[in-house]
Amino acid sequence: MRDDEDDYTDIETPDFEEPPLDPVAARAASFTKLVALVDHIRNEEAKKETLLMLAAIRRSFKTLPTGDLTSMPGGKPM
């Protein structure tokens, strides 16, 4: 290995026994792995890029606005 290369072999990231079942789970898994690694990145440009990627993954999760929610029959009254 060259002196200017970082060695990340000692960093433990979460292992997933099976691939995520859907795109949301895949994004959540990617987010979790990046969060585990970001503090170990020494190259400032690479760290900035990683933080931008984390922000993009976080923004990719969508929540329905309250106006788009409907109640289900048989549920508790609000």
Backbone bond lengths (Angstrom), bond angles and torsions (degrees), N, CA, C in turn:
res aa  C-N    CA-C-N  psi(-1)  N-CA   C-N-CA  omega(-1)  CA-C   N-CA-C  phi
1 M - - - 1.447 - - 1.520 108.40 -
2 R 1.328 115.94 140.27 1.455 120.94 177.94 1.522 109.85 -75.20
3 D 1.346 115.49 157.37 1.463 120.84 -179.44 1.526 112.73 -64.29
4 D 1.348 117.76 -29.02 1.454 119.81 -176.99 1.525 113.48 -86.79
5 E 1.323 117.39 1.28 1.460 120.93 177.29 1.524 110.03 -94.33
6 D 1.311 116.07 139.47 1.463 120.33 177.61 1.523 109.22 -85.51
7 D 1.323 116.20 144.53 1.461 121.45 178.42 1.522 107.85 -107.28
8 Y 1.326 116.13 112.45 1.463 121.44 -178.46 1.524 111.80 -106.96
9 T 1.325 118.03 16.78 1.463 120.81 -174.60 1.525 112.73 -67.50
10 D 1.329 118.01 -22.23 1.465 119.96 -178.38 1.531 113.07 -88.88
11 I 1.321 117.93 -1.08 1.463 121.71 -178.56 1.522 109.28 -86.87
12 E 1.318 115.56 128.70 1.456 120.02 178.84 1.513 109.51 -94.84
13 T 1.318 116.35 129.07 1.462 121.58 175.26 1.524 107.48 -117.48
14 P 1.318 116.99 155.53 1.466 119.13 -179.40 1.532 111.01 -60.51
15 D 1.309 115.95 137.01 1.459 121.07 175.24 1.516 108.67 -96.43
16 F 1.308 115.65 137.85 1.439 121.27 177.16 1.521 106.61 -112.48
17 E 1.322 116.99 123.00 1.450 120.86 -173.89 1.521 112.76 -70.36
18 E 1.309 117.83 -28.84 1.452 119.85 177.84 1.521 108.07 -136.81
19 P 1.319 117.46 155.70 1.469 118.90 -178.74 1.524 110.97 -64.88
20 P 1.341 116.58 150.48 1.464 119.43 178.10 1.525 111.07 -57.57
21 L 1.319 116.06 147.59 1.455 121.82 -175.89 1.524 113.44 -81.56
22 D 1.306 118.01 -21.75 1.460 120.02 -176.85 1.528 110.17 -146.49
23 P 1.321 117.74 169.46 1.473 120.89 -178.24 1.529 113.77 -61.26
24 V 1.324 117.72 -34.68 1.473 119.88 179.44 1.523 109.91 -65.80
25 A 1.335 117.07 -44.04 1.464 120.60 178.20 1.519 110.51 -64.07
26 A 1.313 118.07 -36.83 1.466 121.42 178.24 1.523 110.42 -64.54
27 R 1.332 117.75 -42.44 1.471 120.29 177.56 1.518 110.87 -65.38
28 A 1.338 117.24 -40.20 1.470 120.67 178.63 1.528 110.45 -63.12
29 A 1.324 117.36 -40.52 1.469 121.06 178.44 1.523 110.67 -64.86
30 S 1.331 117.19 -42.65 1.468 120.88 178.20 1.519 110.54 -62.66
31 F 1.327 116.75 -43.84 1.464 121.56 179.39 1.523 110.33 -58.79
32 T 1.341 116.56 -46.07 1.469 121.79 -178.55 1.529 111.04 -60.87
33 K 1.315 117.09 -43.87 1.461 120.05 179.76 1.521 111.71 -66.03
34 L 1.335 117.60 -41.84 1.460 119.86 178.90 1.525 111.49 -64.55
35 V 1.317 117.68 -40.60 1.466 120.91 178.52 1.531 110.21 -59.87
36 A 1.333 116.57 -40.32 1.466 120.54 -179.92 1.529 111.72 -66.41
37 L 1.316 117.74 -29.55 1.465 121.22 -175.66 1.520 115.21 -92.84
38 V 1.309 118.52 -26.25 1.463 121.26 -167.69 1.535 113.32 -57.17
39 D 1.298 119.61 -38.49 1.468 121.19 -179.25 1.522 113.00 -69.41
40 H 1.323 117.40 -16.19 1.460 121.11 -177.80 1.526 112.64 -95.83
41 I 1.306 118.00 -3.17 1.460 121.40 -179.30 1.521 108.58 -82.97
42 R 1.319 116.52 120.58 1.469 121.56 -176.66 1.521 112.28 -91.74
43 N 1.320 117.58 -28.84 1.457 121.55 -179.71 1.526 108.40 -74.06
44 E 1.329 116.65 119.06 1.464 120.71 -174.41 1.528 112.95 -63.58
45 E 1.333 118.02 -37.62 1.464 120.22 178.16 1.527 110.82 -65.26
46 A 1.322 116.27 -42.68 1.463 120.50 178.79 1.532 110.36 -65.39
47 K 1.343 116.65 -37.99 1.471 120.21 179.13 1.531 110.60 -65.53
48 K 1.338 116.80 -42.19 1.468 119.70 177.97 1.527 110.76 -61.75
49 E 1.329 116.15 -43.28 1.463 120.32 179.35 1.529 110.53 -62.80
50 T 1.329 116.91 -40.27 1.460 121.30 178.83 1.527 110.39 -63.70
51 L 1.324 117.30 -42.28 1.467 120.57 178.93 1.525 111.09 -65.28
52 L 1.344 117.13 -36.57 1.465 120.00 175.41 1.524 110.57 -64.75
53 M 1.335 116.58 -40.79 1.465 120.50 178.20 1.522 110.59 -63.72
54 L 1.334 117.06 -42.06 1.465 120.29 178.29 1.527 110.77 -60.49
55 A 1.317 116.50 -43.78 1.463 120.16 179.74 1.531 110.52 -63.56
56 A 1.329 116.84 -40.84 1.465 119.95 179.52 1.527 111.48 -65.51
57 I 1.322 116.56 -41.15 1.468 119.30 178.00 1.522 110.12 -64.09
58 R 1.328 116.56 -43.21 1.475 120.36 -179.68 1.518 110.71 -61.59
59 R 1.342 117.24 -41.73 1.470 120.26 -179.61 1.530 112.05 -71.10
60 S 1.325 117.84 -17.16 1.466 119.92 -178.45 1.528 112.31 -75.32
61 F 1.315 117.69 -13.73 1.458 120.95 176.59 1.522 108.15 -81.79
62 K 1.310 116.80 123.88 1.461 121.78 -176.86 1.521 110.68 -106.63
63 T 1.316 115.14 141.61 1.458 122.04 174.81 1.524 107.35 -119.31
64 L 1.300 116.19 135.02 1.462 119.41 178.99 1.525 110.23 -66.50
65 P 1.329 116.74 137.94 1.470 118.61 173.13 1.528 109.52 -63.00
66 T 1.302 116.95 152.17 1.458 121.71 -178.38 1.530 111.37 -54.23
67 G 1.317 118.35 -35.55 1.469 121.79 -179.09 1.520 112.96 -64.83
68 D 1.336 118.70 -20.39 1.454 121.49 -179.29 1.529 113.04 -92.65
69 L 1.314 117.47 -0.36 1.458 121.00 179.91 1.528 109.85 -86.92
70 T 1.295 116.78 144.39 1.461 121.02 176.03 1.526 108.50 -127.91
71 S 1.344 115.09 153.70 1.467 118.53 178.68 1.527 108.97 -86.80
72 M 1.319 113.59 151.67 1.461 121.40 179.96 1.525 108.61 -97.03
73 P 1.323 117.75 142.70 1.471 120.00 176.66 1.527 110.54 -60.67
74 G 1.325 115.78 139.93 1.452 120.53 177.77 1.509 113.92 88.94
75 G 1.316 117.23 -1.57 1.466 120.13 -179.88 1.525 111.20 -82.74
76 K 1.308 115.80 176.22 1.462 120.61 178.25 1.519 109.43 -75.30
77 P 1.330 117.45 142.66 1.482 119.68 176.99 1.521 109.74 -68.53
78 M 1.309 115.36 149.33 1.475 120.46 179.89 1.495 111.00 -86.33
